[in-house]
Amino acid sequence: MPLIPVLEQKTIHDLLLVLDLAGAFVFAISGAMLGVRRNLDIFGILVLSFAASSAGGITRDLLIGAVPPAALSDWRYLAVALAAGLLTFFCYSLIARLLALFAVAGTQKALAYD
């Protein structure tokens, strides 16, 4: 009998995938924001979005021997990067304000706890 039942293994695998995709989304936004600030066109922003979202994961996968890297073999990573890039391209000011809000909220919490 396996230590972790098959259902729990699938649930853990799905959770890790969701967390990995969420991280890729956030990094993709950071790359896309740089592209918008540098006045790149939509293609340049999408390229930066994918590069920022995937470079770390690809490096990790290559170093641990997980080939081919998930960012290159799973279409969802590309979809997440493109969605984040498009969202940033069309809603840059909203995203910039949300990031500023998170920074202020984090600072206030840090000040509250000395």
C-alpha positions in Angstrom: 0.0 0.0 0.0 1.5 3.4 -1.0 2.3 5.9 1.7 0.2 8.6 0.0 -3.0 7.4 -1.7 -3.2 8.0 -5.4 -6.0 10.6 -5.0 -3.9 12.7 -2.6 -0.9 12.5 -5.0 -3.0 13.8 -7.8 -4.3 16.6 -5.5 -0.8 17.6 -4.5 0.4 17.5 -8.1 -2.5 19.7 -9.1 -1.8 22.2 -6.3 1.9 22.4 -7.3 0.9 23.0 -10.9 -1.5 25.8 -9.9 1.2 27.4 -7.7 3.8 27.1 -10.5 1.4 28.7 -13.0 0.5 31.5 -10.5 4.2 32.2 -10.1 4.7 32.3 -13.8 1.8 34.7 -14.1 3.3 37.1 -11.6 6.7 37.0 -13.2 5.1 37.4 -16.7 3.4 40.6 -15.4 6.8 41.9 -14.2 8.3 41.3 -17.6 5.4 42.9 -19.4 5.5 45.9 -17.2 9.1 46.5 -18.1 8.1 46.2 -21.8 5.3 48.8 -21.4 7.6 51.2 -19.6 10.2 50.9 -22.4 7.4 51.6 -25.0 7.7 48.2 -26.7 5.1 47.0 -29.1 2.7 44.2 -28.3 5.1 41.5 -29.7 8.0 42.8 -27.6 5.9 42.9 -24.5 4.7 39.3 -25.0 8.3 38.1 -25.6 9.4 39.8 -22.4 6.4 38.4 -20.6 7.3 34.8 -21.7 11.0 35.2 -21.0 10.4 36.6 -17.5 7.8 33.9 -16.6 9.8 30.9 -17.9 13.5 31.5 -17.5 13.7 30.5 -13.9 11.5 27.5 -14.3 13.4 26.3 -17.3 16.7 26.7 -15.5 15.3 24.8 -12.5 14.1 22.0 -14.6 17.3 21.7 -16.5 19.4 21.7 -13.3 17.3 18.9 -11.7 17.1 16.9 -14.9 13.4 17.3 -15.6 13.6 17.5 -19.3 12.0 18.7 -21.4 11.3 21.8 -19.1 7.6 22.2 -18.2 7.5 25.7 -19.6 8.4 24.3 -23.0 6.4 21.1 -23.0 3.1 22.3 -21.4 1.0 24.8 -23.3 -0.5 26.3 -20.1 2.8 28.1 -19.3 2.7 29.9 -22.7 -1.0 30.7 -22.3 -0.4 32.1 -18.8 2.5 34.3 -20.0 0.5 35.5 -23.0 -2.5 36.3 -20.9 -0.4 38.2 -18.4 1.3 40.1 -21.2 -2.0 41.0 -22.9 -3.6 42.0 -19.6 -0.6 44.3 -18.8 -0.6 45.8 -22.3 -4.2 46.8 -22.1 -4.6 47.5 -18.3 -1.1 48.8 -17.4 -2.3 51.6 -15.2 -4.6 49.4 -13.2 -1.9 46.8 -12.6 0.6 49.4 -11.6 -1.9 50.8 -9.0 -2.6 47.3 -7.7 1.1 46.6 -7.2 1.5 50.0 -5.5 -1.4 49.1 -3.2 0.3 45.8 -2.3 3.5 47.6 -1.5 1.8 50.1 0.7 -0.2 47.4 2.5 3.0 45.4 3.1 4.8 48.5 4.5 1.9 49.3 6.8 1.9 45.8 8.2 5.7 45.9 8.7 5.4 49.2 10.5 2.5 47.8 12.7 4.8 45.0 13.8 7.8 47.3 14.3 
